[in-house]
Amino acid sequence: MNANVTGQLARQDAIVPVSRHLSYIAQTAFERPTLVVDSQAVARQYAALAQGLGRARIHYAVKANPAPQILRRLTRMGANFDAASRAEIELCLAAGAKPAQITFGNTIKRPADIAFAHEIGITHFAADATAELEKLAQHAPGAHVCIRLLVEATGADWPLSRKFGCSAAMALSLMDEARDLGLEVSGLSFHVGSQTREPQMWADTLDQVAAVWKAAKDAGHGLSLLNIGGGFPASYGTEVMAPNQYAREVMELVNARFPDAAEIMAEPGRGLVAEAGAIAAEVLLVSRKDADDLHRWVYLDIGKFSGLAETMDEAIRYRITTDHGEAQTGPCILAGPSCDSADVLYEKQLYQLPLALKAGDRVVIHACGAYTSTYSTVGFNGFPPLDVVVI
Ligand SMILES: *Cc1c(COP(=O)(O)O)cnc(C)c1O
């Protein structure tokens, strides 16, 4: 009878909804920091975003996480891709994507990469400068081009504003130049800023883009494609809106301003894969700099150079759990293992971790599926790139 009761308990435990990647981590010993991604969670997120985005096509921003299993899964679900280099294009092709499903959205392209893309049949590119249009005209004659607009910062947690895009006035003159170079001006693109937590934060940006869209049409450019980029948020410490609802609200803002855009595409990266992954890491050292110090230094076996680059300026604050449960916590400075003093993760805002935490303990860093494996160096200080397991 005891055995029977135990069996029932075990079955009940099994139906408690624990994420697959977290149970995998709990059951597995790793020798090195390892990112575990649940491909089923990526698929669910894709379906939810696709539902909310309605008529907008999804082009997954490959740089967020180019694991082949993720690309294959998304290809099977009918996703399109936005690639930034020849190598990313080749990853998409290897995952079964057709050239027609791939756009080359980087505004800073190598001529040989443009020629390669053109040769295999990729037709859609982005540009924000005359010299880039000239490269396209030379290496991808007749290509469709979206002009990328520089938009003002919206309050995103990881803004991308200044590096990419051009002013409204320049966008209009680039459209004329593109047409004169024999390129097909298809429309406008922009990026609202990564991790834009609220749909309403898109409104100002969309107003700016809509004004340029109208001016371009008035100038005789028959624009058809609006590329709204990425920016779809992931839940780190604080909850964010469900992906389908978030996407639906963004599309309401888009549709109200661009009723005449025949085609709309979105390029989610973070919002598609971040929550599907977590990193299993280990504490290497817990110390104080002086016996009187009120806070501890906690050094992990992963840092800024081995996957956690987005802790730069403490922009992304990952949730970290330990096996100590609800035990009493105290303030810590959290740092990585490399011999670079920049490799401190959280210092301005101290991190609360259990007082019992010690070297050798497992920590789990949550919502790490985006911008971690691609941000780890190849061997700085002899630390290998981040291991990735897709389940
Ligand atoms: C990185 C990038 C994205 C993805 O942005 P997220 O904020 O991660 O969704 C989309 N479009 C372009 C052009 C990008 O460079």
The ligand as an SDF file (V2000), in Angstrom:
LIG
                    3D

 15 15  0  0  0  0  0  0  0  0999 V2000
   18.6770   42.0370  -33.6750 C   0  0  0  0  0  0  0  0  0  0  0  0
   17.6620   42.4250  -34.6610 C   0  0  0  0  0  0  0  0  0  0  0  0
   16.3310   42.0370  -34.4890 C   0  0  0  0  0  0  0  0  0  0  0  0
   15.8350   41.2950  -33.2740 C   0  0  0  0  0  0  0  0  0  0  0  0
   15.5820   42.1440  -32.2180 O   0  0  0  0  0  0  0  0  0  0  0  0
   14.9170   41.6400  -30.8740 P   0  0  0  0  0  0  0  0  0  0  0  0
   14.7930   42.8550  -30.0590 O   0  0  0  0  0  0  0  0  0  0  0  0
   15.7760   40.6000  -30.2910 O   0  0  0  0  0  0  0  0  0  0  0  0
   13.5750   41.0930  -31.2410 O   0  0  0  0  0  0  0  0  0  0  0  0
   15.4380   42.3610  -35.4810 C   0  0  0  0  0  0  0  0  0  0  0  0
   15.8200   43.0330  -36.5870 N   0  0  0  0  0  0  0  0  0  0  0  0
   17.0890   43.4180  -36.8020 C   0  0  0  0  0  0  0  0  0  0  0  0
   17.4520   44.1240  -38.0460 C   0  0  0  0  0  0  0  0  0  0  0  0
   18.0410   43.1400  -35.8330 C   0  0  0  0  0  0  0  0  0  0  0  0
   19.3000   43.5410  -36.0340 O   0  0  0  0  0  0  0  0  0  0  0  0
  1  2  1  0
  2  3  1  0
  2 14  2  0
  3  4  1  0
  3 10  2  0
  4  5  1  0
  5  6  1  0
  6  7  2  0
  6  8  1  0
  6  9  1  0
 10 11  1  0
 11 12  2  0
 12 13  1  0
 12 14  1  0
 14 15  1  0
M  END
$$$$
